[in-house]
């Protein structure tokens, strides 16, 4: 009978876990809907901002002798110092969401280290911080509580130190890495060469837009727009990462709930077999006793 009690206790424990994972799935689903809408709106604005930046830069490079003199566009073929700014979650229980980001960070780091560059890490999110601390890897900046509740002001604070180091010449390249939202069940890794700005080539056959730029304002306008580009791409990375985190956690909790159900079914069969064996043993003992009498 002790065996039956143990199995029954295990069934109760697994059912309690199943209730918890089901509740966490529902919470993540509700949070995902809000984060998904915010990510979509942020993506539209970021696309327009990037489009305007590319257009202004192309116009300056095309019509100004010598092109743009802004440091933000001076591409370095062999960077000596590379800053990697990456976003992870403050919490776990979201499958491989954080591990995929960390894996990509290590891949990019090894790539630039093989080129002879010094790689510095700036981390947003407790999980990434804890991992690299455990590995003994120093982190230049650490931010906790930002990825869980992103705001534009927090994004400005995170990116400002990186921008200042770039302007002062302390670093040659800044790369932004985060695990982004693709759909309800899929996330995709996003790696953006944030600084210097990696300009896209505009097809000469495309019609010219109506955007007009005054010569005396072009560099000032470009620098201001570039700073907005940095800040908003950081903000979008935080929102996109949050939506992906909720998506990954929802999926992980759904899998955990299904696994708990399967485990309950297995334990129930095991319990029934043990109970049947116990009843059979009792019957045999009763029959043996009756025969002895």
N, C-alpha and C positions, 0 to 999 in steps of 0.2 A: 504493500500500500504506500510505502514511502516513495516509491518510484512514480506512482500515480500523482502524488502530491507535488512532486518536483515538476512533472510535465504540466500539471494544471497551473502551477505558479509561473512557469515559462510562458504558457499561452496568455495568461493575464498580463505579463510584462510586455510581450510583443504587441498585444492589442493596445496597451497604453502608448507604446511607441508609435503605433499606427495612427492613433488619434492625434498625436503631436505632429507627425509629419503631414497628415492631411490638413490640419489647421495652418501649418506653415506654408503649405502649398496655396491655400486660399488667400492668405495674407500677401504672399508674393505675387499672385495673380492680380489682386487689386492694386498693388503698388506698381506692377508692370504697366498696367493700362495708363496710369498717370505719367509714368516715366517715358513710355512710348510716345505719347502725345507731345511731351516736352522735347523729346529728342527729334521728332519730325519737324517741329517748328524751328528748333535751333539749327537743324540741318539746312532748311530753306534759307535762313538768314546767312549762315556761313557760306553757302554756295554763292549767294549774291555778292557778299563781301569779297570772296576770293575772285569772283569774276571781274569785279570792278578793279581790284588790285592788279590783276594780270593785264587788264586793258590799259590802265594808266601807265604801268611799267613799260608795256610794249610801245605805247605812243612816245614816251620819253626816249626810249632806246632808239626809236625809229627816226625821230625828228630832231633830237638834241645831239650835237657833236660830242662824241665821247661817251654818250649814254648816261645812265644814272650814276651818280657818285655816292649813292647811299651804301653804307657798309652792309646793310641788310641783304644786298643783292650780289655782293662780291663772293663768288663761289671759290672755295678752296679745294684744289684737287687732292692734296694729301694733308688732311687736318692733323695737327699735333695733339690737340685736346678736344675730346668729344664728350659732350654732356648728354646723357640719356635720362629723360624725364618720363616716368611711367606711372600708370594708374592701376592700383589693385583695390580690392574691397577691404573694409574694416572687419568684416565677419566672414566666417566660413560656411560650410554646409551648402555650397553651390557647385558641387561637382569639380570639374577641372578648370573652372573659370580663372582662378588665380594662378594655378600651375602653368597654364598655357601662356599667360602674360610673362611670368618669370622665365619660362623657357625661351620666349622670344627675346627678352632682355639679354639673357646670357648668350644667345646666338649672335645678336648684333654686337655685343661687347667683344666677343671672341673675334668677330670679323675685323673690327677696327684695331684691336690689340695686335692681330696678325699683321696689320699694316704699319705697326710701330707707333700707334697713337695711344695717348693716355685717356682712359675712359673714366668719367665721373658719373655717379648715379644720384639722381634726385627722385625720391619715391613718395607717392601719394597712396595711403592705405596701409593699415596695420599689418595685413598679411604679407605684403612685400617687404615691409620693414623687418618683421620677425624672421622671415626666411634669410635675408642677407645678413642680419645680425648673427643668426645661428651659423652661417657659413663663414663669419669673420670678415665679411666684405664691408668696407667703410661706405657710408652714405653721406653725400654732401648736404642734402636737405631731407627732412622727414616731416610728413604732414599726416596727422591722424584726425578723423572726423570731417574731412573735406569730401571724400568720395561718397560718404553716406548721405550727405545733405549739401550738394553743390550749389553755390551761388556765384554770380558774376564777380562779386567783390573777392571771394575766396580764390577764384580763378586768377584774378589780377595779382593777388598776393603771391600765388604759387609761381606764376610765370615771370614776375618782375625781377626776381633775383637772377634768373637765367638770362633775361634780356640785358640786365646791367653788366653781367660778366661778359656777355658777347660784345657789347658796345665797348667795354674797357679792354677788350682783346685777351681776356683770360681763357676764353674758349673759342674754337673755330667753327664748331658745328653743334647744333642742338637737335636731338631726335625725340619725338613724342610717340610713345607706344601705349596703346590701351586695347583691351578686348571689347569690341563694339557690338552693337545690337544689329542683327540681320532680320530675324523674324522670331516668332514665339518660341521656336525650338532650336534656333541656331544662332551662334555668335561667330564673329569673324575678327581676326587679329588685324589691327590697323597700325601701320608704322609710317609716320609723317616726318620728313626732313623739314623741320620747322624753320631753322635758321642755318645758313642763309636761305632766303626764299627760293625754292626751286620752281622757276617760272615755266609754264607750259608754252609751247609754240603755237601761235595763232595762224591758221591757214590764210595765206595771202588771198585766196579766192573768196574768202568770206567778205560780205559787205561791211564797210566801215560803220561804226555806231555813231550816234549823235553826241557822244560825250565830248565836251570841249574843256580844255585845260589852259589856264593862263600861264604864260612862261614864268612869271615871277613867283607863282604859287606852286609850281609843279613839285619841287623837292620837298617843301613843307607839307604839302598835301599827301605826298607819297609816304613820308615818314609817319605822319599821323595815322594814315590808313594801315600802314604796316603794323604799327603798335596795336591797333584794333584787331588786325588779322591775328596777331599772336594771342591776344587776350581771349578773343572769341573762339578761336580754335581750341584753346585750353578749356574754356567753359563747355564747349560742345563735347570734348573728350570726356569730361567729368559726367555730363548728362548721359552721353551714349554708353559709357561704361556702367553707369547705374542701371540703365534699362537692361543691358546685357546681364548684369549681376542678378537682377530679379528674374530674368528669363531662365538663367542657368539654375538658380535656386528652385524655381517652380518645377523645372524638369527633374532636378535631383530629388526633390521631395515627393514628386509623383512616382519616380522609380522606387524610392524608399517605401512608400505606401504600398505599392504593388508587391515588393519583396516581402514586406511584413505580412501581407495577406497570404502569400504563398507559404511563408514560414508557419503561420497559424494553421493553415490546412495540413501541412506536414505534421505538426505537433498534435493536431486533433486526431489524425490517423494513428499516430504513435500512441496516443492516449487510449483510443478505442481498442487497439490491439492489446495494450497492457492490461486494460480493464477486462477484456475477454479472457486473457490468459489467467488473470486473477480469479475470475468467476469459475473458469474450468478447473483450476486447481482446488478451489473450495468444494466444488461438486465432487471431484475425485476423492477428496478427503472425507466428505460426508458418506459417500457410497462405500468407501473402504471401512469406515467406522461401523456402518450398518452391517456389512458382511462379517466383520469381526464379532459383532454381537450375535 
